[in-house]
Amino acid sequence: MKFLKRYSIWLHIIGWIVFVIMPFLTIPNGNFNAFRQANFQSFVISQLINDIMLIAIFYFNLNFLTPTLFIRKNIAAFVSYMVAIFILMLLLNKFTFDTFVKPNFQRFPRSDIQVFQHRESPRFLFIPFPFFFRTTLSFSLVILASSLLALIKEHGIHKEEKQQIALEKTAAELAVLKLQISPHFLFNTLNNIRWLARQKSDKTEDSVVKLSQLLRYMIYQAKNDKVSLTQEINYLKNYIELQKMRLAEKNEVRFTYVGDIKQWNIEPLLFIPFVENAFKYGLHSQQESLIEIILKVEGSTLNLFVKNPVFANNSLSDAEDSGIGIQNVEKRLMLHYPERHELNIVNIGGYFSIDLTIILTDVEPTE
């Protein structure tokens, strides 16, 4: 289809050249001398006039009749146009024959004219005589070719429209998913700052600064389709540092990242729901808890591993918000990395873990 679009003008030109010269190439050998003696120039003029009319009919049907009548199921009007145009073609062929061709045979013996006019063979269906048969065949071929081309063109337009609708739907869905993440994250972070303020902690001001950095990233960077992996990791670091401000002595968070992280782009805000989920359900004020977050890049493979304990008072089974966040990530992964990701979620033995692998082969590296 792309080839046809790219070279459509040349294909039309070549097709019409072949169409115009074909009658001259199929003149029977026995009658060519009669044509030449009967003023071949007159025959060429007659033929070109008819061909120009056929070309006009071709594009009229291609751009108007078939798209606006036939495809729209207005068959009666389409047939009426076809009949009227066919009658017009018959009259034109008769006129050109009587004006340019027929007078040039009057000086020849009747026997030569009869041989020229009535000698027919199935091999020479494109012989310009009798003009009724020639008009019917030429008109039918032109209408059939233009109608088929119009149908193919219409099918291509519908296919492109469906693809465009699908892309717009995907973009809208992704925008909604991002908006679902942001309010949930902001709500939890503000609760953390409120908790620090109630404790009159010296970390309150620092937490507000961290929050402003996170919001700046979410507003100005996360709106892009892709961000550098380095930016996304810095975002996670700021979030983790903000969460650490309220940790008890028995709580511990380990965040490590290894590999060539500077070479790749990633979908923004893709990891934060897993990390946020770990902080929300993996901490306990009285019991020891450890949250592990490991991000590795090996070649073109990225792996994120998050593990946290699950306490009885922080049951994941009642965490509707957590479920929504993870479902959002799963949808975004399917949309952005189809067949190039694997997500394993395990909730057993008092621990909750996620193991996410993404193949970054098709992602453009950052410069």
C-alpha positions in Angstrom: 0.0 0.0 0.0 2.8 2.4 0.8 4.5 1.6 -2.5 1.2 2.4 -4.4 0.9 5.7 -2.6 4.5 6.7 -3.2 4.5 5.9 -6.9 0.8 6.4 -7.7 1.5 9.3 -10.2 4.0 7.2 -12.2 1.8 4.2 -12.1 -1.1 6.2 -13.5 1.1 7.7 -16.3 2.5 4.3 -17.3 -0.9 2.7 -17.2 -2.4 5.3 -19.5 0.5 5.1 -21.9 0.0 1.4 -22.3 -3.8 1.9 -22.6 -3.4 4.5 -25.4 -0.9 2.6 -27.5 -2.5 -0.8 -27.1 -5.0 -0.4 -30.0 -2.1 0.5 -32.4 -0.1 -2.5 -31.3 -3.1 -4.9 -31.9 -4.0 -3.8 -35.4 -4.1 -6.9 -37.6 -1.2 -7.2 -40.0 -3.4 -7.7 -43.0 -5.2 -4.4 -42.4 -2.3 -2.1 -41.3 -1.6 -1.1 -44.9 -5.3 -0.2 -45.3 -5.0 2.0 -42.2 -1.8 3.6 -43.5 -3.3 4.3 -46.9 -6.5 5.6 -45.4 -4.7 8.5 -43.6 -3.3 7.0 -40.4 -3.2 10.5 -38.9 -7.0 10.7 -38.9 -7.2 7.4 -37.1 -4.8 8.6 -34.5 -6.8 11.8 -33.9 -10.0 9.8 -33.6 -8.4 7.3 -31.2 -6.9 10.1 -29.0 -10.2 11.9 -28.7 -11.9 8.7 -27.5 -9.0 7.9 -25.1 -9.2 11.4 -23.6 -12.9 10.9 -23.0 -12.2 7.5 -21.3 -9.5 9.0 -19.1 -12.0 11.7 -18.0 -14.6 9.0 -17.2 -12.0 7.0 -15.3 -11.2 9.9 -12.9 -14.8 11.0 -12.7 -15.8 7.6 -11.5 -12.8 7.2 -9.3 -13.3 10.4 -7.4 -17.0 11.0 -7.6 -19.4 8.3 -8.8 -18.0 5.2 -6.9 -17.1 7.1 -3.6 -20.3 9.1 -3.4 -22.9 6.8 -5.0 -21.8 3.2 -5.3 -20.1 3.0 -1.9 -22.9 4.9 -0.3 -25.4 2.4 -1.7 -27.0 4.8 -4.1 -27.1 2.2 -6.8 -29.9 3.7 -8.8 -28.1 7.0 -9.3 -24.9 5.2 -10.1 -26.5 3.1 -12.8 -28.2 6.2 -14.3 -24.9 7.9 -14.5 -23.3 4.9 -16.1 -26.0 4.6 -18.8 -25.8 8.3 -19.6 -22.1 8.3 -19.9 -22.1 5.1 -22.0 -24.6 6.7 -24.5 -22.4 9.8 -24.6 -19.4 7.6 -25.4 -21.3 5.8 -28.2 -22.2 9.2 -29.7 -18.6 10.4 -29.4 -17.2 7.3 -31.1 -19.8 7.5 -33.9 -18.9 11.2 -34.4 -15.1 10.6 -34.5 -15.6 7.6 -36.8 -17.8 9.6 -39.2 -15.6 12.7 -39.1 -12.0 11.3 -39.2 -12.0 7.7 -40.3 -14.9 6.8 -42.6 -14.3 9.6 -45.2 -10.8 8.4 -45.8 -12.0 5.0 -47.1 -14.3 6.3 -49.7 -11.6 6.3 -52.4 -10.9 2.6 -51.9 -12.8 -0.2 -53.7 -15.8 -1.5 -51.8 -14.1 -4.9 -51.4 -11.3 -3.3 -49.4 -13.6 -1.4 -47.2 -15.7 -4.5 -46.5 -12.6 -6.5 -45.6 -11.4 -3.7 -43.3 -14.7 -3.2 -41.6 -16.0 -6.8 -41.2 -13.0 -9.0 -41.0 -13.1 -10.0 -37.3 -11.2 -12.5 -35.1 -11.2 -13.2 -31.4 -7.5 -12.4 -31.3 -8.2 -8.8 -32.1 -10.9 -7.7 -29.7 -9.2 -4.3 -29.4 -9.7 -3.5 -33.1 -11.5 -0.1 -33.1 -14.3 -1.5 -35.4 -17.2 -2.0 -35.1 -17.2 1.0 -32.8 -20.1 -0.3 -30.7 -18.2 -3.3 -29.6 -15.1 -1.3 -29.0 -16.9 1.3 -27.0 -18.6 -1.3 -24.8 -15.4 -3.1 -24.1 -13.3 0.0 -23.4 -16.0 1.6 -21.2 -16.5 -1.6 -19.2 -12.7 -1.9 -18.5 -12.4 1.7 -17.5 -15.4 1.6 -15.1 -14.2 -1.7 -13.6 -10.7 -0.5 -13.1 -11.7 2.9 -11.6 -14.3 1.3 -9.3 -11.9 -1.3 -8.0 -9.3 1.4 -7.4 -11.9 3.6 -5.6 -12.9 0.6 -3.4 -9.3 -0.1 -2.5 -8.7 3.5 -1.7 -11.8 3.7 0.5 -10.7 0.5 2.3 -7.3 2.1 3.0 -8.9 5.3 4.3 -11.1 3.3 6.7 -8.1 1.3 7.9 -6.1 4.5 8.6 -9.0 6.0 10.4 -9.4 2.9 12.6 -5.6 3.0 13.4 -5.8 6.7 14.2 -8.8 6.1 16.5 -6.9 3.3 18.2 -3.9 5.5 18.7 -6.0 8.3 20.1 -7.8 5.9 22.4 -4.5 4.6 23.6 -3.1 8.1 24.3 -6.3 9.0 26.1 -6.2 5.9 28.2 -2.5 6.4 29.1 -3.3 10.0 30.1 -6.1 8.8 32.4 -3.8 6.2 33.9 -1.2 8.8 34.8 -3.8 11.0 36.3 -4.9 8.1 38.5 -1.4 7.7 39.8 -0.7 11.3 40.6 -3.6 12.1 43.1 -3.0 8.8 44.9 0.7 9.6 45.3 0.1 13.2 46.3 -2.5 12.2 48.9 0.0 9.8 50.7 2.8 12.3 50.5 0.8 15.1 52.1 -0.2 12.7 54.8 3.5 12.1 55.5 4.2 15.8 55.7 1.2 16.3 58.0 2.6 13.6 60.2 6.0 15.3 60.3 4.4 18.7 61.1 2.5 17.2 64.0 5.7 15.9 65.4 7.3 19.3 64.9 10.1 17.6 63.1 13.0 19.5 61.7 12.6 17.4 58.6 9.3 19.1 57.6 10.9 21.9 55.6 13.2 19.4 53.8 10.2 17.2 53.0 8.4 20.1 51.4 11.4 20.7 49.2 11.5 17.1 48.2 7.8 17.2 47.4 8.2 20.2 45.2 11.0 18.4 43.3 8.7 15.4 42.8 5.8 17.5 41.7 8.0 19.4 39.2 9.0 16.0 37.7 5.4 14.8 37.5 4.1 18.1 35.9 6.9 18.9 33.5 8.7 15.6 32.8 6.1 12.9 33.2 3.9 14.4 30.5 6.4 13.2 27.9 6.0 9.9 26.3 9.5 8.9 27.4 12.0 10.1 30.0 15.5 9.0 30.6 16.0 6.1 32.9 18.3 8.3 35.0 15.5 10.8 35.6 13.1 8.1 36.6 15.6 6.7 39.1 16.3 10.2 40.6 12.5 10.5 41.0 12.4 7.2 42.9 15.4 8.3 45.0 13.6 11.5 46.0 10.4 9.6 46.8 12.3 7.1 48.9 14.2 9.9 50.8 10.9 11.6 51.5 9.4 8.4 52.9 12.5 7.7 55.0 11.9 10.9 57.0 9.0 9.2 58.9 10.6 5.7 59.3 11.0 4.2 62.8 14.3 2.8 63.9 13.2 -0.7 63.2 12.3 0.1 59.6 14.9 -0.2 56.9 14.8 0.6 53.2 17.5 -0.6 50.7 17.5 0.9 47.2 20.2 -0.2 44.8 20.5 0.2 41.1 23.3 -1.2 38.8 24.0 -1.2 35.1 24.3 1.3 32.3 21.2 3.3 33.2 22.3 6.4 31.2 21.7 4.7 27.8 17.9 4.2 27.9 14.6 5.9 28.0 11.6 4.6 29.8 7.9 5.3 30.2 7.5 7.8 33.1 5.9 6.9 36.5 6.1 3.3 35.7 7.8 2.0 38.9 6.4 4.3 41.5 3.1 2.3 42.2 5.2 -0.7 43.2 7.5 1.3 45.4 4.6 3.3 46.9 2.8 0.0 47.6 5.8 -1.4 49.4 5.9 1.7 51.8 2.2 1.6 52.3 2.0 -2.0 53.4 5.5 -3.0 54.3 6.2 -0.8 57.4 5.3 -1.4 61.0 5.8 1.0 63.9 6.6 -1.8 66.4 8.0 -4.6 64.3 11.2 -4.8 62.3 10.6 -4.4 58.5 12.8 -4.3 55.5 11.9 -3.0 52.1 14.2 -4.0 49.2 14.2 -2.2 45.9 16.7 -3.4 43.3 16.9 -2.1 39.7 19.3 -3.8 37.2 20.1 -3.0 33.6 22.0 -5.8 31.8 22.4 -5.1 28.1 18.9 -4.2 26.9 17.1 -5.9 29.7 15.8 -4.0 32.7 14.7 -5.8 35.9 13.0 -4.2 38.9 12.6 -6.3 42.1 10.6 -5.0 45.0 10.0 -7.0 48.2 8.3 -6.0 51.4 6.7 -7.7 54.4 3.0 -7.8 54.9 1.7 -7.2 58.4 -1.7 -8.2 59.7 -2.9 -4.7 60.1 -1.7 -3.8 56.6 -3.5 -6.6 54.7 -3.2 -6.3 51.0 -6.5 -8.0 50.5 -8.3 -4.8 51.7 -6.1 -2.5 49.7 -8.3 -1.4 46.9 -6.2 1.6 46.1 -3.1 -0.6 45.8 -4.9 -2.9 43.4 -5.9 0.0 41.2 -2.3 1.2 41.1 -0.9 -2.1 40.1 -3.6 -2.7 37.5 -2.8 0.7 36.0 0.9 -0.4 35.6 -0.1 -3.7 34.0 -2.3 -1.8 31.4 0.5 0.6 30.7 3.0 -2.2 30.3 0.7 -4.0 27.8 0.3 -0.8 25.8 3.9 0.3 25.8 5.8 -2.9 25.9 3.6 -5.6 24.3 5.3 -9.0 24.4 8.4 -7.3 25.7 7.8 -7.5 29.4 7.1 -10.0 32.2 5.5 -9.2 35.6 5.4 -11.7 38.4 3.6 -10.8 41.6 3.9 -13.0 44.7 2.1 -12.7 48.0 3.0 -15.6 50.2 4.6 -16.3 53.5 4.1 -12.9 54.9 5.9 -11.2 52.0 4.8 -9.4 48.9 7.1 -9.1 46.0 7.1 -8.0 42.4 9.6 -9.0 39.7 9.3 -6.9 36.5 11.4 -7.5 33.4 11.3 -5.2 30.4 13.2 -5.6 27.1 14.5 -2.2 26.0 15.7 -3.3 22.6 13.2 -1.2 20.7 13.5 1.9 23.0 15.7 4.6 21.6 18.8 5.2 23.7 19.4 8.7 25.1 22.4 10.7 23.7 
